[in-house]
């Protein structure tokens, strides 16, 4: 259906109309083609198995862990995307690769919206974000096979399959929970279940079939071990995207987000192997700081430890978190419109 819109040349007009659709419960604007209106009305419905009580519990989890989540969504997941070969190539050769700052901002919006107090409520925006992202994915599926650059490098005929979406999904909540476990962040059972449920709903809203959505964190971890972990690998496209991500802090006056610090964070969160794939050197100061003091820092923040790390180190890490969230939230101060692309990346470097 999105392919038909592209072929009919209707996408620019549709994008303009859909800019006015921002809230979950908001009626669709007038003027949309009938087939698109029918699709959106169906796609915006939450799955029948949605549990509102669990979604409410997820809000409590997000309130408590928002700072960690901003860091992990924005960077651990973002940098992991550069070593998921199919995702890296799809991003690099699609329109998203032409403006990585814009692409990252729109990805950050999904993490921001799912963590908001009213994510799936009528006055929230998560449903809209998912449906617009789903339509953008459909356009990329139609456009990328027309790119000789992508077809020359890709090992599939159609990008962004159900499996691809779930691998990206695992780079977000599954990766978050793996890090929380590694950092010994205490999480109440009901909040853990609520957080998972909010992401289960997001997968359904992105068009993933129910049978592919993990029913528990153990199932999510097992699925990631089977489908995500074995396929992580470097690509020329992924290295270029990672290089762009490492320079993000240069655009703002954020002293703790130098390329060296972000490289050290990559090594700490994703490991020496992935850092090596991305040609990220071992930073002599920040790498050992992350390795030795981050876990005590988390313990202090969680109220589990009151001694054992220098006060200066604690405040340095706390300021680092503040600046990192500022970096990724800075572009979310004005309305962000996720639009259906009409072309692939017109230039490559």
Buried (B, 14 or more C-beta within 10 A) or exposed (E): EBEEBBEEEBBEBBBEBBEEBBBBEBEBEEEBBEEBBEBBEEBBEBEEEBBEEBBBBBBBBBEBBBBBBBBBBBBBBBBBBBBBBBBBBBBBBBBBBBEBEEBBBBBBBBBBBBBBEBBBBEEBBBBBBBBBBBBBBBBBBBBBBEBEBBEEBBEBEEBBEBBBBBBBBBBBBBBBBBBBEEBEBEBEEBBBBBBBBBBBBBBBBBBBEEEBBBEEBEEBBEBBEEBBEEBBEBBEBBBBBBBBBBEBBEEEEBEBBBBBBBBBBBBBBBEEEBBEBBEBEEBEEBBEBBEEBBBBBBBBBBEEBEEEBEEEBBEBBBEBBBBBBEBBBEBBEEEBBBBBBBBBBEEEE
